[in-house]
Amino acid sequence: MSIAKPWIAIRPRRLPLSFRVDRRVPGVLVVMASLTLVSLLFNVSQGEYPVPFLEVVKAVLGFPSTPDYDLVVNTLRLPRALVALLVGMGLATAGTILQGLTRNPLAAPEIIGINAGASLVAVALIVALPQVGTAWLPPAAFLGGLGTAVAIYLLAWNGGSSPMRLILVGIGLTALTSTLTSLMITFGELDTVSQALMWLAGSVYGRSWPQLGALLPWLVLFLPLSLVLARDLDTLNLGDSLAQGLGSRVEWTRGLLLLCSVALAGASVATAGNVGFVGLMAPHLGRQLVGPSHAGLIPVAALTGACIVEVAEIVGRLAFAPIELPCGLMTAVIGAPYFLWLLYRTRNQ
């Protein structure tokens, strides 16, 4: 009788496929980062007053440049382009987390109510308290999104937080908060209402360094936290029972991931308004490029979202010049048909 070698019994199991970081991730990250940088430079360079690429680089890096170029680049266009980039990263990461949490390809901050809750509080601040500075918009929108997320979580709770119940309750709360937002706009003052309507359309028009400074800390904190929790998100994708069997604290982890999603979406919405469908499209495009493992998917989706909003901003500024269209309108033109296509593709699932 042969005796099994002792190392066989303790040899670690191979990780599930969804846990393994795709070998394509480094290359895709380099390509997406390059595309994002090129779109950023093009966004800063082009407009009613074109600036050569070399002058853009010199102005950004602080080298001696023509005063007019320096004003156009560093004061007017660069902060606006950076806000578009960060908003795209925030919304894409929030959508990636939500799709992972709910195991549903149709989940996104604008669909399950987080954006609507953030918009309600932000519009209330704009219409009812116009004297409050814009620096208060990100924390206020975060509280609105967080309150909506907590309400979704509590209403969907039935001995546990079913992903399907989270989506259904979120859709209902989206309708409610959108109605309240419309009522507030209906009875508001004309000047503040026009400002709120422009904000709701989703635009980075007029964004400057103070708005960028208010948005940046949220991404610096919650983007790395999302990456740290990527493996836990993969575990939750296996189902609650199996995740508990693997030692995951399911509800605690789900709550922390939901907090990251709310913070990123709320801060992005507060800064640029309701830029829709980025959180829906970017995760899907990322999965096509690097697979389902969130350790690779989150950074790829973030760069994809940044590129989407940057390109939408370029098209909105240049396609119908001298008229500028909000980047939220451009993302909706692409995102709405994409959402309908996803509905059709997943109709039998």
Helices and strands as residue ranges (DSSP letters): H 6-10, G 17-19, H 25-45, H 53-61, H 67-70, I 71-77, H 78-102, H 109-112, H 114-128, G 134-136, H 137-156, H 163-186, H 190-200, H 209-228, H 230-236, H 240-245, H 250-272, H 278-290, H 294-318, H 327-345
